[in-house]
Amino acid sequence: MDNIILKIVKAEYVENYVLRLTFNNEEVRLMDFAPLIGKGICQKLHDLEYFKSFTLDHFTVDWNNEIGFEPRFLYERSILIS
């Protein structure tokens, strides 16, 4: 697992500040961004409509080319659901 370059291949809004992320290793995980809200650039994510406006780039979720997270960071902080 440590040798694989993780990518997010699908992202779906769930509720509040939670996204369902599907990784290229076929794991589906829930990521709660609430603990990150209000810290540094993540202050913008406090606006729930802005949070919901994420897109998927070639490897991770992205907010308006301003905020993005390294996939391994999201993987390590998310909860496996399938």
mmCIF file of the N, C-alpha and C atoms, coordinates in Angstrom:
data_MODEL
# 
_entry.id   MODEL 
# 
loop_
_atom_site.group_PDB 
_atom_site.id 
_atom_site.type_symbol 
_atom_site.label_atom_id 
_atom_site.label_alt_id 
_atom_site.label_comp_id 
_atom_site.label_asym_id 
_atom_site.label_entity_id 
_atom_site.label_seq_id 
_atom_site.pdbx_PDB_ins_code 
_atom_site.Cartn_x 
_atom_site.Cartn_y 
_atom_site.Cartn_z 
_atom_site.occupancy 
_atom_site.B_iso_or_equiv 
_atom_site.pdbx_formal_charge 
_atom_site.auth_seq_id 
_atom_site.auth_comp_id 
_atom_site.auth_asym_id 
_atom_site.auth_atom_id 
_atom_site.pdbx_PDB_model_num 
ATOM 1   N N  . MET A 1 1  ? 0.822   -1.205 0.000   1.00 0.00 ? 1  MET A N  1 
ATOM 2   C CA . MET A 1 1  ? 0.000   0.000  0.000   1.00 0.00 ? 1  MET A CA 1 
ATOM 3   C C  . MET A 1 1  ? 0.861   1.263  0.000   1.00 0.00 ? 1  MET A C  1 
ATOM 4   N N  . ASP A 1 2  ? 1.997   1.234  0.674   1.00 0.00 ? 2  ASP A N  1 
ATOM 5   C CA . ASP A 1 2  ? 2.825   2.431  0.755   1.00 0.00 ? 2  ASP A CA 1 
ATOM 6   C C  . ASP A 1 2  ? 3.427   2.815  -0.591  1.00 0.00 ? 2  ASP A C  1 
ATOM 7   N N  . ASN A 1 3  ? 3.554   1.857  -1.516  1.00 0.00 ? 3  ASN A N  1 
ATOM 8   C CA . ASN A 1 3  ? 4.164   2.146  -2.806  1.00 0.00 ? 3  ASN A CA 1 
ATOM 9   C C  . ASN A 1 3  ? 3.172   2.692  -3.828  1.00 0.00 ? 3  ASN A C  1 
ATOM 10  N N  . ILE A 1 4  ? 1.889   2.562  -3.564  1.00 0.00 ? 4  ILE A N  1 
ATOM 11  C CA . ILE A 1 4  ? 0.882   3.021  -4.517  1.00 0.00 ? 4  ILE A CA 1 
ATOM 12  C C  . ILE A 1 4  ? 0.743   4.542  -4.441  1.00 0.00 ? 4  ILE A C  1 
ATOM 13  N N  . ILE A 1 5  ? 0.601   5.164  -5.587  1.00 0.00 ? 5  ILE A N  1 
ATOM 14  C CA . ILE A 1 5  ? 0.332   6.600  -5.622  1.00 0.00 ? 5  ILE A CA 1 
ATOM 15  C C  . ILE A 1 5  ? -1.183  6.757  -5.595  1.00 0.00 ? 5  ILE A C  1 
ATOM 16  N N  . LEU A 1 6  ? -1.690  7.239  -4.486  1.00 0.00 ? 6  LEU A N  1 
ATOM 17  C CA . LEU A 1 6  ? -3.135  7.360  -4.317  1.00 0.00 ? 6  LEU A CA 1 
ATOM 18  C C  . LEU A 1 6  ? -3.697  8.509  -5.139  1.00 0.00 ? 6  LEU A C  1 
ATOM 19  N N  . LYS A 1 7  ? -4.869  8.246  -5.684  1.00 0.00 ? 7  LYS A N  1 
ATOM 20  C CA . LYS A 1 7  ? -5.640  9.263  -6.390  1.00 0.00 ? 7  LYS A CA 1 
ATOM 21  C C  . LYS A 1 7  ? -7.094  9.092  -5.987  1.00 0.00 ? 7  LYS A C  1 
ATOM 22  N N  . ILE A 1 8  ? -7.822  10.176 -6.014  1.00 0.00 ? 8  ILE A N  1 
ATOM 23  C CA . ILE A 1 8  ? -9.263  10.112 -5.780  1.00 0.00 ? 8  ILE A CA 1 
ATOM 24  C C  . ILE A 1 8  ? -9.925  10.077 -7.150  1.00 0.00 ? 8  ILE A C  1 
ATOM 25  N N  . VAL A 1 9  ? -10.727 9.036  -7.373  1.00 0.00 ? 9  VAL A N  1 
ATOM 26  C CA . VAL A 1 9  ? -11.350 8.866  -8.681  1.00 0.00 ? 9  VAL A CA 1 
ATOM 27  C C  . VAL A 1 9  ? -12.829 9.258  -8.680  1.00 0.00 ? 9  VAL A C  1 
ATOM 28  N N  . LYS A 1 10 ? -13.395 9.438  -7.485  1.00 0.00 ? 10 LYS A N  1 
ATOM 29  C CA . LYS A 1 10 ? -14.790 9.852  -7.366  1.00 0.00 ? 10 LYS A CA 1 
ATOM 30  C C  . LYS A 1 10 ? -14.968 10.537 -6.022  1.00 0.00 ? 10 LYS A C  1 
ATOM 31  N N  . ALA A 1 11 ? -15.762 11.601 -6.007  1.00 0.00 ? 11 ALA A N  1 
ATOM 32  C CA . ALA A 1 11 ? -16.046 12.316 -4.763  1.00 0.00 ? 11 ALA A CA 1 
ATOM 33  C C  . ALA A 1 11 ? -17.512 12.715 -4.768  1.00 0.00 ? 11 ALA A C  1 
ATOM 34  N N  . GLU A 1 12 ? -18.187 12.472 -3.647  1.00 0.00 ? 12 GLU A N  1 
ATOM 35  C CA . GLU A 1 12 ? -19.606 12.790 -3.521  1.00 0.00 ? 12 GLU A CA 1 
ATOM 36  C C  . GLU A 1 12 ? -19.859 13.486 -2.196  1.00 0.00 ? 12 GLU A C  1 
ATOM 37  N N  . TYR A 1 13 ? -20.698 14.508 -2.242  1.00 0.00 ? 13 TYR A N  1 
ATOM 38  C CA . TYR A 1 13 ? -21.109 15.195 -1.020  1.00 0.00 ? 13 TYR A CA 1 
ATOM 39  C C  . TYR A 1 13 ? -22.058 14.287 -0.249  1.00 0.00 ? 13 TYR A C  1 
ATOM 40  N N  . VAL A 1 14 ? -21.875 14.182 1.070   1.00 0.00 ? 14 VAL A N  1 
ATOM 41  C CA . VAL A 1 14 ? -22.735 13.356 1.917   1.00 0.00 ? 14 VAL A CA 1 
ATOM 42  C C  . VAL A 1 14 ? -23.639 14.249 2.759   1.00 0.00 ? 14 VAL A C  1 
ATOM 43  N N  . GLU A 1 15 ? -23.052 15.018 3.667   1.00 0.00 ? 15 GLU A N  1 
ATOM 44  C CA . GLU A 1 15 ? -23.781 15.943 4.539   1.00 0.00 ? 15 GLU A CA 1 
ATOM 45  C C  . GLU A 1 15 ? -22.772 16.809 5.270   1.00 0.00 ? 15 GLU A C  1 
ATOM 46  N N  . ASN A 1 16 ? -23.246 17.916 5.815   1.00 0.00 ? 16 ASN A N  1 
ATOM 47  C CA . ASN A 1 16 ? -22.372 18.831 6.560   1.00 0.00 ? 16 ASN A CA 1 
ATOM 48  C C  . ASN A 1 16 ? -21.062 19.033 5.805   1.00 0.00 ? 16 ASN A C  1 
ATOM 49  N N  . TYR A 1 17 ? -19.943 18.653 6.397   1.00 0.00 ? 17 TYR A N  1 
ATOM 50  C CA . TYR A 1 17 ? -18.631 18.807 5.763   1.00 0.00 ? 17 TYR A CA 1 
ATOM 51  C C  . TYR A 1 17 ? -18.009 17.447 5.456   1.00 0.00 ? 17 TYR A C  1 
ATOM 52  N N  . VAL A 1 18 ? -18.850 16.493 5.091   1.00 0.00 ? 18 VAL A N  1 
ATOM 53  C CA . VAL A 1 18 ? -18.403 15.121 4.829   1.00 0.00 ? 18 VAL A CA 1 
ATOM 54  C C  . VAL A 1 18 ? -18.508 14.806 3.336   1.00 0.00 ? 18 VAL A C  1 
ATOM 55  N N  . LEU A 1 19 ? -17.429 14.226 2.807   1.00 0.00 ? 19 LEU A N  1 
ATOM 56  C CA . LEU A 1 19 ? -17.410 13.737 1.438   1.00 0.00 ? 19 LEU A CA 1 
ATOM 57  C C  . LEU A 1 19 ? -17.150 12.234 1.441   1.00 0.00 ? 19 LEU A C  1 
ATOM 58  N N  . ARG A 1 20 ? -17.763 11.541 0.494   1.00 0.00 ? 20 ARG A N  1 
ATOM 59  C CA . ARG A 1 20 ? -17.480 10.123 0.252   1.00 0.00 ? 20 ARG A CA 1 
ATOM 60  C C  . ARG A 1 20 ? -16.459 10.097 -0.883  1.00 0.00 ? 20 ARG A C  1 
ATOM 61  N N  . LEU A 1 21 ? -15.280 9.559  -0.580  1.00 0.00 ? 21 LEU A N  1 
ATOM 62  C CA . LEU A 1 21 ? -14.177 9.552  -1.526  1.00 0.00 ? 21 LEU A CA 1 
ATOM 63  C C  . LEU A 1 21 ? -13.866 8.131  -1.975  1.00 0.00 ? 21 LEU A C  1 
ATOM 64  N N  . THR A 1 22 ? -13.775 7.942  -3.272  1.00 0.00 ? 22 THR A N  1 
ATOM 65  C CA . THR A 1 22 ? -13.362 6.653  -3.816  1.00 0.00 ? 22 THR A CA 1 
ATOM 66  C C  . THR A 1 22 ? -11.944 6.812  -4.336  1.00 0.00 ? 22 THR A C  1 
ATOM 67  N N  . PHE A 1 23 ? -11.058 5.966  -3.839  1.00 0.00 ? 23 PHE A N  1 
ATOM 68  C CA . PHE A 1 23 ? -9.649  6.027  -4.204  1.00 0.00 ? 23 PHE A CA 1 
ATOM 69  C C  . PHE A 1 23 ? -9.338  5.015  -5.308  1.00 0.00 ? 23 PHE A C  1 
ATOM 70  N N  . ASN A 1 24 ? -8.220  5.200  -5.974  1.00 0.00 ? 24 ASN A N  1 
ATOM 71  C CA . ASN A 1 24 ? -7.841  4.308  -7.061  1.00 0.00 ? 24 ASN A CA 1 
ATOM 72  C C  . ASN A 1 24 ? -7.458  2.906  -6.588  1.00 0.00 ? 24 ASN A C  1 
ATOM 73  N N  . ASN A 1 25 ? -7.368  2.692  -5.288  1.00 0.00 ? 25 ASN A N  1 
ATOM 74  C CA . ASN A 1 25 ? -7.163  1.341  -4.759  1.00 0.00 ? 25 ASN A CA 1 
ATOM 75  C C  . ASN A 1 25 ? -8.510  0.661  -4.490  1.00 0.00 ? 25 ASN A C  1 
ATOM 76  N N  . GLU A 1 26 ? -9.598  1.286  -4.951  1.00 0.00 ? 26 GLU A N  1 
ATOM 77  C CA . GLU A 1 26 ? -10.975 0.803  -4.864  1.00 0.00 ? 26 GLU A CA 1 
ATOM 78  C C  . GLU A 1 26 ? -11.597 0.933  -3.472  1.00 0.00 ? 26 GLU A C  1 
ATOM 79  N N  . GLU A 1 27 ? -10.900 1.554  -2.534  1.00 0.00 ? 27 GLU A N  1 
ATOM 80  C CA . GLU A 1 27 ? -11.487 1.800  -1.223  1.00 0.00 ? 27 GLU A CA 1 
ATOM 81  C C  . GLU A 1 27 ? -12.386 3.031  -1.282  1.00 0.00 ? 27 GLU A C  1 
ATOM 82  N N  . VAL A 1 28 ? -13.504 2.934  -0.576  1.00 0.00 ? 28 VAL A N  1 
ATOM 83  C CA . VAL A 1 28 ? -14.423 4.062  -0.426  1.00 0.00 ? 28 VAL A CA 1 
ATOM 84  C C  . VAL A 1 28 ? -14.330 4.489  1.029   1.00 0.00 ? 28 VAL A C  1 
ATOM 85  N N  . ARG A 1 29 ? -14.105 5.785  1.235   1.00 0.00 ? 29 ARG A N  1 
ATOM 86  C CA . ARG A 1 29 ? -13.868 6.290  2.582   1.00 0.00 ? 29 ARG A CA 1 
ATOM 87  C C  . ARG A 1 29 ? -14.668 7.571  2.801   1.00 0.00 ? 29 ARG A C  1 
ATOM 88  N N  . LEU A 1 30 ? -15.036 7.822  4.053   1.00 0.00 ? 30 LEU A N  1 
ATOM 89  C CA . LEU A 1 30 ? -15.708 9.071  4.428   1.00 0.00 ? 30 LEU A CA 1 
ATOM 90  C C  . LEU A 1 30 ? -14.686 10.012 5.045   1.00 0.00 ? 30 LEU A C  1 
ATOM 91  N N  . MET A 1 31 ? -14.663 11.220 4.528   1.00 0.00 ? 31 MET A N  1 
ATOM 92  C CA . MET A 1 31 ? -13.760 12.245 5.049   1.00 0.00 ? 31 MET A CA 1 
ATOM 93  C C  . MET A 1 31 ? -14.583 13.389 5.603   1.00 0.00 ? 31 MET A C  1 
ATOM 94  N N  . ASP A 1 32 ? -14.407 13.641 6.907   1.00 0.00 ? 32 ASP A N  1 
ATOM 95  C CA . ASP A 1 32 ? -15.066 14.764 7.569   1.00 0.00 ? 32 ASP A CA 1 
ATOM 96  C C  . ASP A 1 32 ? -14.070 15.921 7.620   1.00 0.00 ? 32 ASP A C  1 
ATOM 97  N N  . PHE A 1 33 ? -14.363 16.974 6.892   1.00 0.00 ? 33 PHE A N  1 
ATOM 98  C CA . PHE A 1 33 ? -13.484 18.137 6.833   1.00 0.00 ? 33 PHE A CA 1 
ATOM 99  C C  . PHE A 1 33 ? -13.715 19.109 7.989   1.00 0.00 ? 33 PHE A C  1 
ATOM 100 N N  . ALA A 1 34 ? -14.721 18.863 8.823   1.00 0.00 ? 34 ALA A N  1 
ATOM 101 C CA . ALA A 1 34 ? -15.061 19.793 9.906   1.00 0.00 ? 34 ALA A CA 1 
ATOM 102 C C  . ALA A 1 34 ? -13.865 20.182 10.778  1.00 0.00 ? 34 ALA A C  1 
ATOM 103 N N  . PRO A 1 35 ? -12.989 19.241 11.162  1.00 0.00 ? 35 PRO A N  1 
ATOM 104 C CA . PRO A 1 35 ? -11.846 19.643 11.990  1.00 0.00 ? 35 PRO A CA 1 
ATOM 105 C C  . PRO A 1 35 ? -10.872 20.600 11.294  1.00 0.00 ? 35 PRO A C  1 
ATOM 106 N N  . LEU A 1 36 ? -10.923 20.664 9.973   1.00 0.00 ? 36 LEU A N  1 
ATOM 107 C CA . LEU A 1 36 ? -10.014 21.539 9.223   1.00 0.00 ? 36 LEU A CA 1 
ATOM 108 C C  . LEU A 1 36 ? -10.608 22.917 8.969   1.00 0.00 ? 36 LEU A C  1 
ATOM 109 N N  . ILE A 1 37 ? -11.922 23.030 9.085   1.00 0.00 ? 37 ILE A N  1 
ATOM 110 C CA . ILE A 1 37 ? -12.618 24.285 8.791   1.00 0.00 ? 37 ILE A CA 1 
ATOM 111 C C  . ILE A 1 37 ? -12.124 25.379 9.734   1.00 0.00 ? 37 ILE A C  1 
ATOM 112 N N  . GLY A 1 38 ? -11.845 26.548 9.170   1.00 0.00 ? 38 GLY A N  1 
ATOM 113 C CA . GLY A 1 38 ? -11.433 27.685 9.988   1.00 0.00 ? 38 GLY A CA 1 
ATOM 114 C C  . GLY A 1 38 ? -9.942  27.800 10.184  1.00 0.00 ? 38 GLY A C  1 
ATOM 115 N N  . LYS A 1 39 ? -9.179  26.852 9.633   1.00 0.00 ? 39 LYS A N  1 
ATOM 116 C CA . LYS A 1 39 ? -7.727  26.892 9.791   1.00 0.00 ? 39 LYS A CA 1 
ATOM 117 C C  . LYS A 1 39 ? -7.086  27.304 8.476   1.00 0.00 ? 39 LYS A C  1 
ATOM 118 N N  . GLY A 1 40 ? -6.377  28.430 8.479   1.00 0.00 ? 40 GLY A N  1 
ATOM 119 C CA . GLY A 1 40 ? -5.674  28.889 7.287   1.00 0.00 ? 40 GLY A CA 1 
ATOM 120 C C  . GLY A 1 40 ? -6.607  29.088 6.104   1.00 0.00 ? 40 GLY A C  1 
ATOM 121 N N  . ILE A 1 41 ? -6.198  28.601 4.952   1.00 0.00 ? 41 ILE A N  1 
ATOM 122 C CA . ILE A 1 41 ? -6.984  28.738 3.728   1.00 0.00 ? 41 ILE A CA 1 
ATOM 123 C C  . ILE A 1 41 ? -8.324  28.013 3.839   1.00 0.00 ? 41 ILE A C  1 
ATOM 124 N N  . CYS A 1 42 ? -8.416  27.055 4.736   1.00 0.00 ? 42 CYS A N  1 
ATOM 125 C CA . CYS A 1 42 ? -9.658  26.277 4.897   1.00 0.00 ? 42 CYS A CA 1 
ATOM 126 C C  . CYS A 1 42 ? -10.797 27.102 5.488   1.00 0.00 ? 42 CYS A C  1 
ATOM 127 N N  . GLN A 1 43 ? -10.541 28.339 5.882   1.00 0.00 ? 43 GLN A N  1 
ATOM 128 C CA . GLN A 1 43 ? -11.610 29.206 6.371   1.00 0.00 ? 43 GLN A CA 1 
ATOM 129 C C  . GLN A 1 43 ? -12.700 29.358 5.320   1.00 0.00 ? 43 GLN A C  1 
ATOM 130 N N  . LYS A 1 44 ? -12.310 29.345 4.056   1.00 0.00 ? 44 LYS A N  1 
ATOM 131 C CA . LYS A 1 44 ? -13.293 29.480 2.978   1.00 0.00 ? 44 LYS A CA 1 
ATOM 132 C C  . LYS A 1 44 ? -14.266 28.318 2.940   1.00 0.00 ? 44 LYS A C  1 
ATOM 133 N N  . LEU A 1 45 ? -13.838 27.147 3.412   1.00 0.00 ? 45 LEU A N  1 
ATOM 134 C CA . LEU A 1 45 ? -14.699 25.965 3.390   1.00 0.00 ? 45 LEU A CA 1 
ATOM 135 C C  . LEU A 1 45 ? -15.842 26.062 4.392   1.00 0.00 ? 45 LEU A C  1 
ATOM 136 N N  . HIS A 1 46 ? -15.781 27.028 5.305   1.00 0.00 ? 46 HIS A N  1 
ATOM 137 C CA . HIS A 1 46 ? -16.853 27.198 6.291   1.00 0.00 ? 46 HIS A CA 1 
ATOM 138 C C  . HIS A 1 46 ? -18.181 27.490 5.608   1.00 0.00 ? 46 HIS A C  1 
ATOM 139 N N  . ASP A 1 47 ? -18.123 28.187 4.480   1.00 0.00 ? 47 ASP A N  1 
ATOM 140 C CA . ASP A 1 47 ? -19.323 28.454 3.688   1.00 0.00 ? 47 ASP A CA 1 
ATOM 141 C C  . ASP A 1 47 ? -19.739 27.138 3.038   1.00 0.00 ? 47 ASP A C  1 
ATOM 142 N N  . LEU A 1 48 ? -20.839 26.568 3.495   1.00 0.00 ? 48 LEU A N  1 
ATOM 143 C CA . LEU A 1 48 ? -21.256 25.238 3.055   1.00 0.00 ? 48 LEU A CA 1 
ATOM 144 C C  . LEU A 1 48 ? -21.515 25.179 1.551   1.00 0.00 ? 48 LEU A C  1 
ATOM 145 N N  . GLU A 1 49 ? -22.027 26.254 0.976   1.00 0.00 ? 49 GLU A N  1 
ATOM 146 C CA . GLU A 1 49 ? -22.247 26.249 -0.473  1.00 0.00 ? 49 GLU A CA 1 
ATOM 147 C C  . GLU A 1 49 ? -20.909 26.194 -1.219  1.00 0.00 ? 49 GLU A C  1 
ATOM 148 N N  . TYR A 1 50 ? -19.917 26.908 -0.707  1.00 0.00 ? 50 TYR A N  1 
ATOM 149 C CA . TYR A 1 50 ? -18.573 26.830 -1.294  1.00 0.00 ? 50 TYR A CA 1 
ATOM 150 C C  . TYR A 1 50 ? -18.023 25.422 -1.132  1.00 0.00 ? 50 TYR A C  1 
ATOM 151 N N  . PHE A 1 51 ? -18.184 24.839 0.049   1.00 0.00 ? 51 PHE A N  1 
ATOM 152 C CA . PHE A 1 51 ? -17.710 23.483 0.305   1.00 0.00 ? 51 PHE A CA 1 
ATOM 153 C C  . PHE A 1 51 ? -18.319 22.500 -0.701  1.00 0.00 ? 51 PHE A C  1 
ATOM 154 N N  . LYS A 1 52 ? -19.608 22.639 -0.951  1.00 0.00 ? 52 LYS A N  1 
ATOM 155 C CA . LYS A 1 52 ? -20.304 21.729 -1.878  1.00 0.00 ? 52 LYS A CA 1 
ATOM 156 C C  . LYS A 1 52 ? -19.876 21.937 -3.330  1.00 0.00 ? 52 LYS A C  1 
ATOM 157 N N  . SER A 1 53 ? -19.193 23.029 -3.626  1.00 0.00 ? 53 SER A N  1 
ATOM 158 C CA . SER A 1 53 ? -18.840 23.349 -5.011  1.00 0.00 ? 53 SER A CA 1 
ATOM 159 C C  . SER A 1 53 ? -17.507 22.730 -5.445  1.00 0.00 ? 53 SER A C  1 
ATOM 160 N N  . PHE A 1 54 ? -17.036 21.719 -4.746  1.00 0.00 ? 54 PHE A N  1 
ATOM 161 C CA . PHE A 1 54 ? -15.771 21.077 -5.092  1.00 0.00 ? 54 PHE A CA 1 
ATOM 162 C C  . PHE A 1 54 ? -15.844 20.441 -6.486  1.00 0.00 ? 54 PHE A C  1 
ATOM 163 N N  . THR A 1 55 ? -14.692 20.259 -7.063  1.00 0.00 ? 55 THR A N  1 
ATOM 164 C CA . THR A 1 55 ? -14.567 19.514 -8.314  1.00 0.00 ? 55 THR A CA 1 
ATOM 165 C C  . THR A 1 55 ? -13.505 18.445 -8.101  1.00 0.00 ? 55 THR A C  1 
ATOM 166 N N  . LEU A 1 56 ? -13.368 17.588 -9.070  1.00 0.00 ? 56 LEU A N  1 
ATOM 167 C CA . LEU A 1 56 ? -12.354 16.538 -9.017  1.00 0.00 ? 56 LEU A CA 1 
ATOM 168 C C  . LEU A 1 56 ? -11.345 16.829 -10.125 1.00 0.00 ? 56 LEU A C  1 
ATOM 169 N N  . ASP A 1 57 ? -10.085 17.018 -9.741  1.00 0.00 ? 57 ASP A N  1 
ATOM 170 C CA . ASP A 1 57 ? -9.063  17.219 -10.769 1.00 0.00 ? 57 ASP A CA 1 
ATOM 171 C C  . ASP A 1 57 ? -8.435  15.863 -11.092 1.00 0.00 ? 57 ASP A C  1 
ATOM 172 N N  . HIS A 1 58 ? -7.231  15.834 -11.561 1.00 0.00 ? 58 HIS A N  1 
ATOM 173 C CA . HIS A 1 58 ? -6.613  14.570 -11.978 1.00 0.00 ? 58 HIS A CA 1 
ATOM 174 C C  . HIS A 1 58 ? -6.259  13.642 -10.826 1.00 0.00 ? 58 HIS A C  1 
ATOM 175 N N  . PHE A 1 59 ? -6.236  14.146 -9.593  1.00 0.00 ? 59 PHE A N  1 
ATOM 176 C CA . PHE A 1 59 ? -5.834  13.282 -8.495  1.00 0.00 ? 59 PHE A CA 1 
ATOM 177 C C  . PHE A 1 59 ? -6.541  13.543 -7.163  1.00 0.00 ? 59 PHE A C  1 
ATOM 178 N N  . THR A 1 60 ? -7.261  14.630 -7.013  1.00 0.00 ? 60 THR A N  1 
ATOM 179 C CA . THR A 1 60 ? -7.870  14.925 -5.713  1.00 0.00 ? 60 THR A CA 1 
ATOM 180 C C  . THR A 1 60 ? -9.061  15.869 -5.874  1.00 0.00 ? 60 THR A C  1 
ATOM 181 N N  . VAL A 1 61 ? -9.727  16.161 -4.758  1.00 0.00 ? 61 VAL A N  1 
ATOM 182 C CA . VAL A 1 61 ? -10.804 17.148 -4.770  1.00 0.00 ? 61 VAL A CA 1 
ATOM 183 C C  . VAL A 1 61 ? -10.176 18.542 -4.716  1.00 0.00 ? 61 VAL A C  1 
ATOM 184 N N  . ASP A 1 62 ? -10.893 19.492 -5.302  1.00 0.00 ? 62 ASP A N  1 
ATOM 185 C CA . ASP A 1 62 ? -10.353 20.833 -5.441  1.00 0.00 ? 62 ASP A CA 1 
ATOM 186 C C  . ASP A 1 62 ? -11.489 21.842 -5.304  1.00 0.00 ? 62 ASP A C  1 
ATOM 187 N N  . TRP A 1 63 ? -11.181 22.943 -4.655  1.00 0.00 ? 63 TRP A N  1 
ATOM 188 C CA . TRP A 1 63 ? -12.140 24.029 -4.539  1.00 0.00 ? 63 TRP A CA 1 
ATOM 189 C C  . TRP A 1 63 ? -11.586 25.240 -5.278  1.00 0.00 ? 63 TRP A C  1 
ATOM 190 N N  . ASN A 1 64 ? -12.131 25.481 -6.465  1.00 0.00 ? 64 ASN A N  1 
ATOM 191 C CA . ASN A 1 64 ? -11.840 26.690 -7.236  1.00 0.00 ? 64 ASN A CA 1 
ATOM 192 C C  . ASN A 1 64 ? -10.341 26.918 -7.476  1.00 0.00 ? 64 ASN A C  1 
ATOM 193 N N  . ASN A 1 65 ? -9.580  25.859 -7.617  1.00 0.00 ? 65 ASN A N  1 
ATOM 194 C CA . ASN A 1 65 ? -8.121  25.950 -7.785  1.00 0.00 ? 65 ASN A CA 1 
ATOM 195 C C  . ASN A 1 65 ? -7.448  26.723 -6.652  1.00 0.00 ? 65 ASN A C  1 
ATOM 196 N N  . GLU A 1 66 ? -8.113  26.773 -5.506  1.00 0.00 ? 66 GLU A N  1 
ATOM 197 C CA . GLU A 1 66 ? -7.561  27.478 -4.337  1.00 0.00 ? 66 GLU A CA 1 
ATOM 198 C C  . GLU A 1 66 ? -7.202  26.512 -3.218  1.00 0.00 ? 66 GLU A C  1 
ATOM 199 N N  . ILE A 1 67 ? -8.022  25.491 -3.039  1.00 0.00 ? 67 ILE A N  1 
ATOM 200 C CA . ILE A 1 67 ? -7.838  24.573 -1.922  1.00 0.00 ? 67 ILE A CA 1 
ATOM 201 C C  . ILE A 1 67 ? -7.851  23.149 -2.465  1.00 0.00 ? 67 ILE A C  1 
ATOM 202 N N  . GLY A 1 68 ? -6.837  22.412 -2.130  1.00 0.00 ? 68 GLY A N  1 
ATOM 203 C CA . GLY A 1 68 ? -6.752  21.006 -2.496  1.00 0.00 ? 68 GLY A CA 1 
ATOM 204 C C  . GLY A 1 68 ? -5.950  20.270 -1.439  1.00 0.00 ? 68 GLY A C  1 
ATOM 205 N N  . PHE A 1 69 ? -6.170  18.998 -1.353  1.00 0.00 ? 69 PHE A N  1 
ATOM 206 C CA . PHE A 1 69 ? -5.485  18.192 -0.348  1.00 0.00 ? 69 PHE A CA 1 
ATOM 207 C C  . PHE A 1 69 ? -4.799  17.017 -1.019  1.00 0.00 ? 69 PHE A C  1 
ATOM 208 N N  . GLU A 1 70 ? -3.616  16.706 -0.578  1.00 0.00 ? 70 GLU A N  1 
ATOM 209 C CA . GLU A 1 70 ? -2.889  15.555 -1.083  1.00 0.00 ? 70 GLU A CA 1 
ATOM 210 C C  . GLU A 1 70 ? -3.718  14.306 -0.763  1.00 0.00 ? 70 GLU A C  1 
ATOM 211 N N  . PRO A 1 71 ? -3.918  13.414 -1.736  1.00 0.00 ? 71 PRO A N  1 
ATOM 212 C CA . PRO A 1 71 ? -4.770  12.248 -1.501  1.00 0.00 ? 71 PRO A CA 1 
ATOM 213 C C  . PRO A 1 71 ? -4.375  11.398 -0.297  1.00 0.00 ? 71 PRO A C  1 
ATOM 214 N N  . ARG A 1 72 ? -3.096  11.219 -0.053  1.00 0.00 ? 72 ARG A N  1 
ATOM 215 C CA . ARG A 1 72 ? -2.683  10.399 1.100   1.00 0.00 ? 72 ARG A CA 1 
ATOM 216 C C  . ARG A 1 72 ? -3.127  11.066 2.410   1.00 0.00 ? 72 ARG A C  1 
ATOM 217 N N  . PHE A 1 73 ? -3.049  12.389 2.469   1.00 0.00 ? 73 PHE A N  1 
ATOM 218 C CA . PHE A 1 73 ? -3.530  13.125 3.643   1.00 0.00 ? 73 PHE A CA 1 
ATOM 219 C C  . PHE A 1 73 ? -5.002  12.790 3.893   1.00 0.00 ? 73 PHE A C  1 
ATOM 220 N N  . LEU A 1 74 ? -5.821  12.827 2.843   1.00 0.00 ? 74 LEU A N  1 
ATOM 221 C CA . LEU A 1 74 ? -7.246  12.523 2.980   1.00 0.00 ? 74 LEU A CA 1 
ATOM 222 C C  . LEU A 1 74 ? -7.458  11.051 3.321   1.00 0.00 ? 74 LEU A C  1 
ATOM 223 N N  . TYR A 1 75 ? -6.689  10.190 2.708   1.00 0.00 ? 75 TYR A N  1 
ATOM 224 C CA . TYR A 1 75 ? -6.793  8.751  2.963   1.00 0.00 ? 75 TYR A CA 1 
ATOM 225 C C  . TYR A 1 75 ? -6.532  8.444  4.437   1.00 0.00 ? 75 TYR A C  1 
ATOM 226 N N  . GLU A 1 76 ? -5.470  9.007  4.983   1.00 0.00 ? 76 GLU A N  1 
ATOM 227 C CA . GLU A 1 76 ? -5.061  8.720  6.361   1.00 0.00 ? 76 GLU A CA 1 
ATOM 228 C C  . GLU A 1 76 ? -6.007  9.319  7.396   1.00 0.00 ? 76 GLU A C  1 
ATOM 229 N N  . ARG A 1 77 ? -6.806  10.303 7.009   1.00 0.00 ? 77 ARG A N  1 
ATOM 230 C CA . ARG A 1 77 ? -7.713  10.963 7.959   1.00 0.00 ? 77 ARG A CA 1 
ATOM 231 C C  . ARG A 1 77 ? -9.175  10.585 7.745   1.00 0.00 ? 77 ARG A C  1 
ATOM 232 N N  . SER A 1 78 ? -9.410  9.680  6.840   1.00 0.00 ? 78 SER A N  1 
ATOM 233 C CA . SER A 1 78 ? -10.790 9.283  6.529   1.00 0.00 ? 78 SER A CA 1 
ATOM 234 C C  . SER A 1 78 ? -11.095 7.897  7.097   1.00 0.00 ? 78 SER A C  1 
ATOM 235 N N  . ILE A 1 79 ? -12.371 7.552  7.047   1.00 0.00 ? 79 ILE A N  1 
ATOM 236 C CA . ILE A 1 79 ? -12.848 6.288  7.613   1.00 0.00 ? 79 ILE A CA 1 
ATOM 237 C C  . ILE A 1 79 ? -13.275 5.357  6.480   1.00 0.00 ? 79 ILE A C  1 
ATOM 238 N N  . LEU A 1 80 ? -12.744 4.154  6.492   1.00 0.00 ? 80 LEU A N  1 
ATOM 239 C CA . LEU A 1 80 ? -13.077 3.154  5.488   1.00 0.00 ? 80 LEU A CA 1 
ATOM 240 C C  . LEU A 1 80 ? -14.539 2.727  5.637   1.00 0.00 ? 80 LEU A C  1 
ATOM 241 N N  . ILE A 1 81 ? -15.283 2.759  4.520   1.00 0.00 ? 81 ILE A N  1 
ATOM 242 C CA . ILE A 1 81 ? -16.666 2.262  4.568   1.00 0.00 ? 81 ILE A CA 1 
ATOM 243 C C  . ILE A 1 81 ? -16.872 1.083  3.608   1.00 0.00 ? 81 ILE A C  1 
ATOM 244 N N  . SER A 1 82 ? -16.000 0.946  2.617   1.00 0.00 ? 82 SER A N  1 
ATOM 245 C CA . SER A 1 82 ? -16.052 -0.256 1.770   1.00 0.00 ? 82 SER A CA 1 
ATOM 246 C C  . SER A 1 82 ? -14.837 -0.343 0.880   1.00 0.00 ? 82 SER A C  1 
# 
